[in-house]
Amino acid sequence: MSYSFQLPSGTDFTYRVDYTSREVKGVRVLVVASCLSLIASSGLLTTIALSAFNTRKSTDKTLFVRTHVAAYFISLLMCDMLQAVGSIMNEKWVQHLAVYFGKFCTIQGAIKQAADVGIALFALIIAVHTFFILFLRWQIRSYVLWLTLLSSWTAIAAIILAGPELLNTDVRGPFFGISGYWCWIAPPYTAQHITLDYMFMFMSAGFSFILYSLVFLRLRGNIVVSGWYIAFRKANKSKNASWRGRDFADNQMMTIARQMMLYPVAYTIVILPIAAARFSEFRNDDVPFQVTIFCDTVYLLSGMVNVTLFLTTRRVLPPKSIMPGRFVISKPQSINDSIQEDPEAYYRGASTEKTEGSDSFSKSSESISDRSSDLSFNDGPVREA
């Protein structure tokens, strides 16, 4: 049951929505899903921090924790944690068996919008950075990192403040208010649901897919870039090619490229259900409660999805950099002649023994295994940006 009153402009403003027993159970499912994402995101963030601390005396500049993409990924994890916190706040509504308007409601709405925009923005930034490094082969300078981080977090804050400060809230009511079974952007601001939230999510998913696809085609050999000249060709791999030297390095790059494609695909899968449900609500279609809870649960697990993808595709944290002698995460494996029999062993974490002639593999793949943390390779011209 909902309670509302009419504003002077004639707009109905909902100030309280009571939960049924079924709705209480459904909202609690969202809280549990958010707790799982919060644990996963904060756990990985702590792991990265420990790795950075334990390698603070290392002179290796290619360590993941010293790269631009690490800073962007940490920002993404922070937004995942923010999203989880915003949903965990629903526990208050569960305890009161109702969601009602107030300061807590406004804070929850602002946090949920900030998380949506932040996740979309930093996912896109990582895709753009990957494109610069692997497609254009640019060497990004340090000031670009700080400028990007400063402008990104400033943009997120500006977007959150834009609604309440710039829109005519005296006529349509508070910008953040009750939206369904929790607090978010209030229903009278339907256009802002899209322009100040969903638009960023769809743009991030769309552009990320395009950029990662171009990177994939370049590493596959279908696209050749020379300066500002771009040519397309059909990839041609020799049938007699061995797993030695450059051929093995190309195999590694293709494996990395295929893994990168998982990121935009996963993000799209996560946002599509909730976007479809929300747009149906905007059209005043009847969306079943179970569908709403399912779609939101999938979206709230995005933090766990990001962590899972990181742990399974990016083996960039040095061995024994977390708990020396006891526990390692994303452990890089040595590459040697045994790879000839099983070229995918490196990525499955299979252990191998060093044999004669393994130096050729180490040298050919060094630029990838060491610098994959920064998503860059040594071949081709490198330009500064």
C-alpha positions as CSV (number, residue, x, y, z in Angstrom):
1,M,0.0,0.0,0.0
2,S,1.3,3.4,-0.9
3,Y,0.6,6.8,0.6
4,S,0.9,10.1,-1.4
5,F,-0.3,13.7,-1.5
6,Q,-0.8,16.1,-4.3
7,L,1.7,18.9,-4.9
8,P,0.5,22.4,-5.8
9,S,1.5,21.6,-9.4
10,G,-0.9,18.6,-9.4
11,T,1.8,16.0,-9.3
12,D,1.3,13.1,-6.9
13,F,4.2,12.7,-4.4
14,T,4.6,9.3,-2.7
15,Y,5.9,9.6,0.8
16,R,5.4,6.0,2.1
17,V,5.1,2.5,0.7
18,D,4.2,-0.4,3.0
19,Y,5.8,-3.9,2.3
20,T,3.8,-7.1,2.2
21,S,5.4,-10.3,3.6
22,R,6.3,-11.4,0.1
23,E,8.0,-8.0,-0.7
24,V,10.0,-8.2,2.6
25,K,11.5,-11.5,1.5
26,G,12.2,-10.2,-2.0
27,V,14.0,-7.1,-0.8
28,R,16.0,-9.2,1.6
29,V,17.2,-11.2,-1.4
30,L,18.6,-8.0,-2.8
31,V,20.4,-7.3,0.5
32,V,22.0,-10.7,0.5
33,A,23.2,-10.3,-3.1
34,S,24.6,-6.9,-2.2
35,C,26.5,-8.3,0.7
36,L,28.1,-11.0,-1.5
37,S,29.2,-8.3,-4.0
38,L,30.5,-6.1,-1.1
39,I,32.5,-8.9,0.4
40,A,34.0,-9.9,-3.0
41,S,34.8,-6.3,-4.0
42,S,36.3,-5.3,-0.7
43,G,38.2,-8.6,-0.5
44,L,39.8,-8.0,-3.9
45,L,40.5,-4.4,-3.0
46,T,42.3,-5.5,0.2
47,T,44.2,-8.1,-1.8
48,I,45.4,-5.5,-4.3
49,A,46.4,-3.2,-1.4
50,L,48.4,-6.0,0.3
51,S,50.1,-6.7,-3.0
52,A,51.0,-3.1,-3.4
53,F,52.4,-2.9,0.1
54,N,54.4,-6.1,-0.2
55,T,55.9,-5.0,-3.5
56,R,56.6,-1.4,-2.4
57,K,60.3,-1.9,-2.6
58,S,60.3,-3.5,-6.0
59,T,61.9,-1.6,-8.8
60,D,59.7,-3.3,-11.4
61,K,57.7,-0.6,-13.1
62,T,55.4,-3.1,-14.9
63,L,53.8,-4.4,-11.7
64,F,50.0,-4.2,-12.0
65,V,49.6,-2.1,-8.9
66,R,51.7,0.6,-10.5
67,T,49.8,0.8,-13.8
68,H,47.0,3.1,-14.9
69,V,44.6,0.3,-15.4
70,A,45.0,-0.7,-11.7
71,A,43.9,2.8,-10.6
72,Y,40.9,2.7,-12.9
73,F,40.0,-0.9,-11.7
74,I,40.3,0.2,-8.1
75,S,37.8,3.1,-8.8
76,L,35.5,0.5,-10.5
77,L,35.7,-1.7,-7.3
78,M,34.9,1.4,-5.2
79,C,31.8,2.0,-7.3
80,D,30.8,-1.6,-7.0
81,M,31.1,-1.3,-3.2
82,L,29.0,1.9,-3.3
83,Q,26.3,0.1,-5.3
84,A,26.3,-2.7,-2.7
85,V,26.0,-0.2,0.2
86,G,23.1,1.5,-1.5
87,S,21.2,-1.7,-1.7
88,I,22.2,-2.9,1.8
89,M,20.5,0.2,3.0
90,N,17.2,-1.5,2.1
91,E,17.5,-3.4,5.3
92,K,16.2,-0.4,7.1
93,W,13.0,-0.5,5.0
94,V,12.7,-4.2,5.8
95,Q,13.0,-3.6,9.5
96,H,10.2,-1.0,9.3
97,L,8.2,-3.0,6.8
98,A,7.9,0.1,4.7
99,V,10.0,2.6,2.7
100,Y,9.3,6.2,3.5
101,F,10.7,9.6,2.4
102,G,13.3,11.4,4.4
103,K,17.0,12.1,4.6
104,F,17.9,8.4,4.6
105,C,15.8,7.9,1.5
106,T,17.5,10.9,-0.2
107,I,21.0,9.5,0.7
108,Q,20.1,6.1,-0.7
109,G,18.9,7.6,-3.9
110,A,22.0,9.6,-4.4
111,I,24.3,6.6,-3.6
112,K,22.4,4.4,-6.1
113,Q,22.7,6.9,-8.9
114,A,26.4,7.6,-8.1
115,A,27.1,3.9,-8.3
116,D,25.3,3.4,-11.6
117,V,27.1,6.3,-13.2
118,G,30.5,5.4,-11.7
119,I,30.4,1.8,-12.7
120,A,29.5,2.7,-16.3
121,L,32.1,5.5,-16.4
122,F,35.1,3.5,-15.2
123,A,34.2,0.5,-17.2
124,L,34.3,2.7,-20.3
125,I,37.5,4.4,-19.1
126,I,39.2,0.9,-18.8
127,A,38.0,0.1,-22.3
128,V,39.3,3.4,-23.7
129,H,42.7,2.9,-22.0
130,T,42.9,-0.6,-23.4
131,F,42.2,0.7,-26.9
132,F,44.9,3.4,-26.6
133,I,47.5,0.8,-25.4
134,L,46.7,-2.2,-27.6
135,F,45.2,-0.7,-30.7
136,L,46.9,2.7,-31.1
137,R,50.0,1.6,-29.2
138,W,50.2,4.9,-27.3
139,Q,52.4,5.3,-24.2
140,I,50.1,7.1,-21.7
141,R,51.9,9.6,-19.4
142,S,51.3,9.8,-15.7
143,Y,49.5,13.1,-15.7
144,V,46.8,11.6,-17.9
145,L,46.0,9.1,-15.1
146,W,45.6,11.8,-12.4
147,L,43.6,14.1,-14.8
148,T,41.3,11.2,-15.7
149,L,40.7,10.2,-12.1
150,L,40.1,13.8,-11.0
151,S,37.7,14.6,-13.9
152,S,35.9,11.3,-13.6
153,W,35.0,11.6,-9.9
154,T,34.2,15.3,-10.4
155,A,31.8,14.4,-13.3
156,I,30.1,11.8,-11.0
157,A,29.6,14.4,-8.3
158,A,28.3,16.9,-10.8
159,I,25.8,14.5,-12.3
160,I,24.5,13.6,-8.8
161,L,24.1,17.3,-8.0
162,A,22.6,18.3,-11.4
163,G,19.2,16.8,-10.7
164,P,18.4,18.4,-7.3
165,E,20.1,21.7,-8.1
166,L,19.1,22.4,-11.7
167,L,15.6,20.9,-12.0
168,N,12.4,22.6,-10.9
169,T,11.9,20.5,-7.7
170,D,9.4,22.9,-6.4
171,V,6.9,21.8,-9.0
172,R,7.6,18.1,-9.4
173,G,8.8,17.4,-5.8
174,P,12.2,16.1,-4.5
175,F,14.5,14.7,-7.1
176,F,15.4,11.7,-5.0
177,G,12.4,9.8,-3.5
178,I,10.6,6.5,-3.4
179,S,10.9,4.6,-6.6
180,G,9.2,1.2,-6.4
181,Y,10.4,-0.7,-3.3
182,W,13.4,1.6,-2.4
183,C,14.6,5.1,-3.0
184,W,16.2,6.4,-6.2
185,I,15.3,9.1,-8.7
186,A,11.7,9.9,-8.1
187,P,9.0,8.8,-10.7
188,P,8.1,12.3,-11.9
189,Y,11.6,12.6,-13.3
190,T,11.2,9.9,-16.0
191,A,13.4,11.7,-18.5
192,Q,16.2,12.0,-16.0
193,H,16.1,8.3,-15.3
194,I,17.4,7.9,-18.8
195,T,19.6,11.0,-19.3
196,L,21.2,11.0,-15.9
197,D,21.5,7.2,-15.4
198,Y,20.6,4.6,-18.0
199,M,22.2,6.6,-20.8
200,F,25.6,6.2,-19.2
201,M,25.1,2.5,-18.8
202,F,24.1,1.9,-22.4
203,M,26.8,4.2,-23.8
204,S,29.4,2.4,-21.7
205,A,28.3,-1.1,-22.8
206,G,28.0,0.0,-26.5
207,F,31.3,1.8,-26.8
208,S,33.2,-0.8,-24.7
209,F,32.0,-3.5,-27.0
210,I,33.1,-1.6,-30.1
211,L,36.5,-0.7,-28.6
212,Y,37.2,-4.2,-27.4
213,S,36.1,-5.6,-30.7
214,L,38.6,-3.4,-32.5
215,V,41.4,-4.5,-30.1
216,F,40.5,-8.1,-30.7
217,L,40.6,-7.6,-34.5
218,R,44.0,-5.9,-34.3
219,L,45.6,-8.6,-32.2
220,R,44.1,-11.2,-34.4
221,G,45.8,-9.5,-37.4
222,N,42.6,-8.3,-39.2
223,I,43.5,-4.7,-38.7
224,V,46.9,-3.1,-39.4
225,V,47.6,0.4,-38.1
226,S,50.5,2.5,-39.3
227,G,50.4,6.0,-38.0
228,W,46.9,7.3,-38.8
229,Y,46.5,4.8,-41.6
230,I,44.2,1.8,-40.9
231,A,43.9,-1.2,-43.2
232,F,41.8,-4.3,-43.0
233,R,43.0,-7.7,-44.1
234,K,42.3,-11.4,-43.8
235,A,44.4,-13.0,-41.0
236,N,46.7,-15.6,-42.5
237,K,48.5,-18.0,-40.1
238,S,51.0,-20.4,-41.5
239,K,50.0,-24.1,-41.1
240,N,53.5,-25.0,-40.3
241,A,53.9,-22.4,-37.5
242,S,55.3,-23.8,-34.3
243,W,54.6,-22.6,-30.7
244,R,58.0,-21.0,-30.6
245,G,59.0,-17.3,-30.8
246,R,56.5,-14.9,-32.2
247,D,53.9,-17.5,-33.0
248,F,53.5,-18.3,-29.3
249,A,53.4,-14.6,-28.4
250,D,50.6,-14.1,-30.9
251,N,48.8,-17.0,-29.3
252,Q,49.1,-15.3,-25.9
253,M,47.8,-12.0,-27.3
254,M,44.8,-13.7,-28.8
255,T,44.0,-15.4,-25.5
256,I,44.2,-12.1,-23.8
257,A,42.1,-10.5,-26.5
258,R,39.4,-13.1,-26.1
259,Q,39.4,-12.7,-22.4
260,M,38.9,-8.9,-22.8
261,M,35.8,-9.5,-24.8
262,L,34.2,-11.0,-21.7
263,Y,34.1,-7.6,-19.9
264,P,31.6,-5.8,-22.2
265,V,29.6,-8.9,-22.7
266,A,29.3,-9.5,-19.0
267,Y,28.4,-5.8,-18.3
268,T,25.8,-5.9,-21.0
269,I,24.2,-9.1,-19.6
270,V,24.2,-7.6,-16.2
271,I,22.4,-4.3,-17.1
272,L,20.0,-5.5,-19.8
273,P,17.4,-7.2,-17.5
274,I,17.1,-4.3,-15.1
275,A,16.9,-1.8,-18.0
276,A,14.2,-3.8,-19.7
277,A,12.2,-4.0,-16.5
278,R,12.6,-0.3,-15.8
279,F,11.6,0.8,-19.3
280,S,8.5,-1.4,-19.0
281,E,7.6,0.4,-15.8
282,F,8.1,3.8,-17.6
283,R,5.5,2.7,-20.1
284,N,3.2,1.9,-17.2
285,D,3.3,-1.9,-18.0
286,D,2.7,-4.3,-15.1
287,V,6.1,-5.8,-14.2
288,P,5.7,-8.8,-11.8
289,F,7.4,-8.4,-8.4
290,Q,9.4,-11.6,-9.0
291,V,10.8,-10.2,-12.3
292,T,11.8,-6.9,-10.6
293,I,13.7,-8.8,-7.8
294,F,15.4,-11.1,-10.3
295,C,16.5,-8.2,-12.6
296,D,17.8,-6.2,-9.6
297,T,19.6,-9.2,-8.2
298,V,21.5,-9.8,-11.4
299,Y,22.5,-6.2,-11.6
300,L,23.6,-6.1,-7.9
301,L,25.9,-9.0,-8.5
302,S,28.0,-6.9,-11.0
303,G,30.6,-6.4,-8.3
304,M,31.0,-10.2,-7.9
305,V,31.1,-10.5,-11.7
306,N,33.9,-8.0,-12.0
307,V,35.9,-9.7,-9.3
308,T,35.4,-13.1,-10.9
309,L,36.5,-11.9,-14.3
310,F,39.6,-10.3,-12.7
311,L,40.6,-13.4,-10.9
312,T,40.1,-15.7,-13.9
313,T,41.4,-13.6,-16.7
314,R,44.1,-11.2,-15.3
315,R,47.0,-13.1,-13.7
316,V,48.9,-10.0,-12.8
317,L,49.6,-10.0,-9.1
318,P,53.1,-11.3,-8.3
319,P,53.5,-14.7,-6.6
320,K,53.6,-14.5,-2.8
321,S,52.8,-10.8,-2.8
322,I,49.7,-11.3,-0.6
323,M,50.7,-13.7,2.1
324,P,54.3,-14.8,1.3
325,G,54.9,-18.5,1.5
326,R,51.2,-19.4,2.1
327,F,48.8,-17.9,-0.3
328,V,48.9,-16.4,-3.8
329,I,46.3,-15.0,-6.0
330,S,46.2,-14.8,-9.8
331,K,49.6,-16.6,-9.8
332,P,51.6,-16.1,-13.0
333,Q,53.1,-19.3,-14.4
334,S,56.5,-19.8,-16.0
335,I,56.6,-20.5,-19.7
336,N,58.8,-23.1,-21.2
337,D,59.1,-25.9,-23.8
338,S,56.4,-28.0,-22.2
339,I,54.0,-25.4,-23.6
340,Q,54.6,-26.9,-27.0
341,E,52.5,-29.9,-26.0
342,D,49.8,-27.8,-24.3
343,P,49.8,-24.2,-25.3
344,E,46.9,-23.3,-23.0
345,A,48.6,-24.6,-19.9
346,Y,49.9,-21.1,-19.0
347,Y,46.4,-19.8,-18.7
348,R,45.0,-22.8,-16.8
349,G,47.7,-22.4,-14.2
350,A,49.4,-25.7,-15.0
351,S,52.8,-26.1,-13.4
352,T,55.7,-26.9,-15.7
353,E,59.3,-27.6,-15.3
354,K,62.1,-25.7,-16.9
355,T,63.9,-27.3,-19.8
356,E,66.6,-26.4,-22.2
357,G,65.6,-23.9,-24.8
358,S,62.9,-22.3,-22.7
359,D,64.6,-18.9,-23.0
360,S,63.1,-18.5,-26.5
361,F,59.6,-18.7,-25.0
362,S,60.4,-16.5,-22.1
363,K,61.8,-13.8,-24.4
364,S,59.0,-14.0,-26.9
365,S,56.3,-13.8,-24.2
366,E,58.0,-11.5,-21.7
367,S,56.5,-8.4,-23.2
368,I,53.0,-9.9,-22.7
369,S,53.2,-11.7,-19.4
370,D,55.0,-8.9,-17.7
371,R,53.2,-6.0,-19.4
372,S,49.8,-7.5,-19.7
373,S,49.1,-5.8,-16.4
374,D,49.4,-2.5,-18.2
375,L,47.8,-3.9,-21.3
376,S,50.7,-3.1,-23.6
377,F,53.1,-4.9,-25.9
378,N,56.5,-4.1,-27.3
379,D,55.8,-4.8,-30.9
380,G,54.9,-1.9,-33.2
381,P,55.5,1.8,-32.9
382,V,54.7,3.3,-29.6
383,R,53.5,6.9,-29.4
384,E,53.2,9.1,-26.3
385,A,50.0,10.7,-25.2
